[in-house]
Amino acid sequence: MSAEWQILPWHTSQWRQLTQALKQQRLAHAWLFSGPAGCGTREFAQVFAAALWCRAPAADRSPCGICPDCRQVRAQTHPNLQTLQVEEGKRDIPIEAVRELCQRLAMTSHDGRAQLALIDPADALNRNSVNALLKTVEEPPAHSHLLLLAQRPLALPATLRSRCQQLRFPPPSVEQATNWLRAHAPAGAAVETALSAAHGAPLDALALLNDGGLDRQIAWRKAMLDLAAGRDDPVRAAQAIGEEQAPAFLRWFFATLANLLRLRTLGGGDADLEWLARALPVSAAAALADELIGDLRRLESNARPLWLLESLLIRWQDLLARR
């Protein structure tokens, strides 16, 4: 297998399960892969897709990564691969898109080989689109497979989940993630800091180290702590974040709130995060999370990013500066 197609160390058992099904020609028609973001579920799905058509697979059915079929999967141009995602500016996957996907899947492939429809993220399916998909799941066309990727599998109706072969992708242990990151990150990189900033997701941590995102997150964390301690001004902090980084900051802040709630229940983390977890009431964190979701939607409607940032940071400081 090409180095860029290698299965991540914490996914070897899932790969054995799938390749065993491939070898025995008992691959399920519908699969549900579920796992947290940044831990490789999407990358695993791509390798799995390539394995269906690779012309020179290894003994364990892993794809070579260099044949024409593998290259087409990598470029998302393979004629037997149909991909359905949320369109830019949309919140979910509509029924019309699912119907079109099912129609294409029902057509015989041009070369007689298996077809694969990939829905990512499947938890963006709305109620009507799920209902449109169920008929294909219950009565799949011959030589077709449906692969659903979800970070929140319980957001899918039980009627759909129960009809899929489920494969779970839990996050790696700290030791696995750290060892992998040390082998792939630039020399001398702050691996532990990046992994902490990415909430244990090694692929996200590697991206932070490669694109300068770690430095931004360190600055954002300092700003949140300074605001909570009354050492900074929300308007100045919003200007420092800037309009361009507003969407990334809001997503980071949402993940940070989720982490604080986890720390409040389970403990752990450094002293600063533990203090924030204790000081921030659960109800306030939930309200802030709702506000963040609304802010991200308002950004899509051309709201002024600085106004949203200023309002959010003022509320954050009001909640914590007096504690």
C-alpha positions in Angstrom: 0.0 0.0 0.0 1.2 3.5 -0.8 2.2 5.4 2.3 -0.6 7.9 1.9 -3.1 5.1 1.9 -2.0 3.4 5.0 -4.7 2.5 7.6 -4.2 4.5 10.8 -2.8 2.4 13.7 -6.0 2.7 15.7 -8.2 1.5 12.8 -6.5 -1.9 12.2 -9.3 -4.0 13.8 -12.0 -2.2 11.7 -9.9 -2.8 8.5 -9.6 -6.5 9.4 -13.4 -6.7 9.8 -14.0 -5.1 6.4 -11.4 -7.0 4.5 -12.6 -10.3 5.9 -16.1 -9.4 4.5 -14.5 -8.5 1.2 -12.6 -11.7 0.9 -15.6 -13.8 1.8 -17.8 -11.8 -0.6 -20.3 -11.0 2.1 -19.9 -7.2 2.2 -23.1 -5.6 3.6 -25.1 -3.4 1.2 -25.4 -0.5 3.8 -22.7 0.6 6.2 -22.7 3.2 8.9 -19.3 4.5 10.0 -19.4 6.6 13.1 -16.5 8.4 14.8 -15.4 11.8 16.0 -14.0 14.4 13.7 -10.3 14.6 13.1 -9.6 10.9 13.9 -9.6 9.4 10.4 -13.0 8.0 9.7 -13.3 9.9 6.5 -9.8 8.8 5.4 -10.7 5.2 6.2 -13.8 5.4 4.0 -11.7 6.6 1.1 -9.3 3.7 1.4 -12.2 1.3 1.7 -13.7 2.8 -1.5 -10.4 2.3 -3.3 -10.2 -1.3 -2.1 -13.5 -2.1 -4.0 -11.9 -1.3 -7.4 -8.1 -1.4 -6.9 -6.4 -3.3 -9.7 -3.3 -4.3 -7.7 -4.4 -4.8 -4.1 -2.2 -6.3 -1.4 -2.8 -9.6 0.2 -5.0 -8.0 2.9 -7.0 -6.2 0.1 -5.5 -2.8 0.9 -5.4 -0.6 -2.3 -2.1 0.1 -4.0 -2.9 3.8 -4.2 -1.3 4.3 -7.7 -3.5 2.4 -10.2 -6.0 4.4 -12.3 -8.9 3.4 -10.0 -7.1 4.4 -6.9 -6.2 7.8 -8.4 -9.8 8.3 -9.5 -11.0 7.6 -6.0 -8.4 10.1 -4.6 -9.6 12.7 -7.0 -13.3 11.9 -6.4 -13.8 11.2 -10.1 -14.3 7.4 -10.1 -17.4 6.6 -12.3 -18.7 4.0 -9.8 -18.4 6.3 -6.8 -21.3 8.7 -6.0 -20.7 11.2 -3.2 -23.4 13.2 -1.4 -22.5 16.1 0.9 -24.1 19.3 2.2 -24.1 22.0 -0.4 -22.4 25.3 0.4 -24.7 27.6 2.3 -27.1 24.7 3.2 -27.8 23.2 6.6 -28.9 19.7 5.5 -29.1 17.3 2.7 -32.5 17.7 0.9 -34.8 14.9 -0.3 -34.2 15.9 -4.0 -30.4 15.2 -3.6 -31.1 11.8 -2.0 -33.6 10.8 -4.8 -31.1 11.7 -7.5 -28.4 9.7 -5.7 -30.6 6.6 -5.4 -31.5 6.9 -9.1 -27.8 6.9 -10.1 -27.1 4.0 -7.8 -29.9 2.0 -9.4 -28.2 2.3 -12.8 -25.9 -0.5 -14.0 -22.2 0.6 -13.7 -20.4 1.2 -17.0 -17.9 -1.7 -16.3 -20.2 -4.1 -14.4 -18.3 -3.6 -11.2 -19.7 -2.6 -7.8 -21.1 0.8 -7.1 -20.7 2.8 -3.9 -22.7 5.8 -2.7 -21.1 7.8 0.1 -23.1 10.2 2.2 -21.0 12.4 4.3 -22.1 13.6 6.8 -25.2 11.3 7.1 -26.3 13.1 10.2 -27.1 16.1 7.9 -30.0 14.1 6.4 -33.4 15.6 7.3 -36.5 13.5 8.0 -37.7 13.5 4.4 -34.3 12.6 2.9 -34.0 9.7 5.4 -37.4 8.4 4.3 -36.4 8.7 0.7 -33.2 6.7 1.4 -34.9 3.9 3.3 -36.3 2.2 0.2 -32.8 1.9 -1.3 -31.4 0.6 2.0 -34.2 -2.0 2.3 -34.1 -3.0 -1.4 -30.6 -2.2 -2.6 -29.8 -2.5 -6.3 -27.5 -5.4 -7.2 -23.8 -4.9 -6.8 -24.3 -1.6 -4.9 -23.2 -0.4 -1.5 -24.2 2.5 0.6 -21.8 4.1 3.0 -22.9 6.6 5.6 -20.5 8.6 7.7 -21.7 10.3 10.9 -20.1 12.0 13.9 -23.5 11.9 15.6 -25.0 8.5 14.7 -27.8 8.8 17.2 -29.0 11.8 15.3 -30.1 9.3 12.6 -33.5 7.6 13.1 -33.4 4.1 14.5 -35.2 2.9 11.4 -32.1 3.8 9.3 -29.4 2.8 11.8 -30.9 -0.6 12.4 -30.8 -1.4 8.6 -27.0 -0.6 8.4 -24.0 -2.6 9.4 -22.4 -0.3 12.0 -18.7 0.1 12.4 -17.6 2.4 15.1 -14.3 4.4 15.1 -13.5 5.5 18.7 -10.7 8.1 19.1 -7.2 6.8 19.6 -5.6 6.6 23.0 -3.4 9.5 24.0 -0.3 7.3 23.5 -1.4 6.2 20.0 -2.2 9.7 18.9 1.0 11.1 20.3 3.2 8.5 18.8 1.5 8.9 15.4 1.8 12.7 15.5 5.5 12.6 16.4 6.1 10.4 13.4 4.2 12.8 11.0 4.6 16.3 12.4 7.5 18.6 11.6 10.6 18.1 13.7 10.5 19.9 17.0 6.7 20.5 16.7 4.7 21.0 19.9 2.9 17.7 19.6 1.3 17.5 23.0 0.1 21.1 22.8 -1.4 20.6 19.4 -3.1 17.4 20.5 -4.6 19.2 23.5 -5.8 22.0 21.3 -7.4 19.5 18.9 -9.1 17.8 21.8 -7.3 14.5 21.2 -8.0 14.4 17.4 -4.6 13.6 15.8 -5.4 14.6 12.2 -6.8 17.9 13.4 -3.6 18.4 15.5 -1.4 17.7 12.5 -3.3 20.3 10.5 -2.8 22.8 13.3 0.9 22.2 13.2 1.1 22.5 9.4 -1.0 25.6 8.8 -0.2 27.8 11.8 -3.5 27.1 13.4 -1.9 26.1 16.7 -0.5 29.6 17.2 -3.9 31.1 16.6 -5.6 28.7 19.0 -3.0 29.5 21.7 -3.7 33.2 21.2 -7.5 32.6 21.3 -7.1 30.6 24.5 -5.1 33.3 26.1 -7.7 35.9 25.1 -10.5 33.8 26.6 -8.6 33.4 29.9 -7.7 37.1 30.0 -11.4 38.1 29.4 -12.5 35.7 32.1 -10.1 37.3 34.5 -11.0 40.8 33.5 -7.5 41.5 32.1 -8.7 42.4 28.5 -11.4 44.3 26.7 -13.9 42.3 24.6 -13.9 44.9 21.8 -10.1 44.8 21.5 -10.1 41.0 21.7 -12.7 40.8 18.9 -10.6 43.1 16.7 -7.5 40.9 17.4 -9.3 37.8 16.2 -10.5 39.6 13.1 -13.3 39.2 10.6 -11.5 36.6 8.5 -10.9 34.2 11.4 -14.4 34.7 12.9 -15.9 31.4 11.6 -12.9 29.4 12.7 -12.9 31.1 16.1 -16.6 30.4 16.6 -16.2 26.7 15.7 -13.1 26.5 18.1 -15.1 28.2 20.9 -17.9 25.7 20.4 -15.5 22.8 20.8 -13.9 24.5 23.8 -17.3 24.8 25.5 -17.9 21.1 24.9 -14.5 20.3 26.4 -15.2 22.4 29.4 -18.4 20.5 30.0 -16.6 17.2 29.7 -13.9 18.4 32.2 -16.6 19.6 34.6 -18.0 16.0 34.7 -14.8 13.9 34.3 -12.0 16.2 35.5 -8.6 16.5 34.0 -7.0 19.2 31.9 -4.7 21.9 33.1 -5.3 24.3 36.0 -6.7 27.1 33.8 -9.2 24.9 32.0 -10.2 23.3 35.3 -10.9 26.7 36.7 -13.1 27.7 33.7 -14.9 24.4 33.9 -15.8 25.0 37.5 -16.6 28.7 37.1 -18.9 28.3 34.0 -22.4 27.1 35.0 -23.7 24.3 32.8 -26.8 26.3 31.9 -24.6 29.2 30.8 -22.4 27.0 28.7 -25.5 25.5 27.0 -26.8 29.0 26.3 -23.5 30.1 24.8 -23.4 27.0 22.6 -26.8 27.9 21.2 -25.7 31.4 20.6 -22.6 30.1 18.8 -24.7 27.9 16.5 -26.9 31.0 15.8 -23.9 33.1 15.1 -22.5 30.7 12.6 -25.8 30.7 10.7 -25.9 34.5 10.9 -22.5 34.7 9.3 -23.9 32.8 6.3 -26.5 35.6 6.1 -23.9 38.3 5.8 -24.0 39.4 9.4 -21.1 41.6 10.5 -18.4 39.2 12.0 -17.0 41.8 14.4 -20.4 42.5 15.8 -21.0 38.9 16.5 -17.6 38.5 18.1 -18.0 41.5 20.3 -21.4 40.4 21.5 -20.2 36.9 22.3 -17.0 38.0 24.1 -18.9 40.6 26.1 -21.3 37.9 27.3 -18.4 35.6 28.1 -16.7 38.2 30.2 -19.9 39.1 32.0 -20.4 35.4 32.9 -16.9 34.8 34.3 -15.2 38.0 35.2 -16.9 38.3 38.6 -16.3 34.6 39.6 
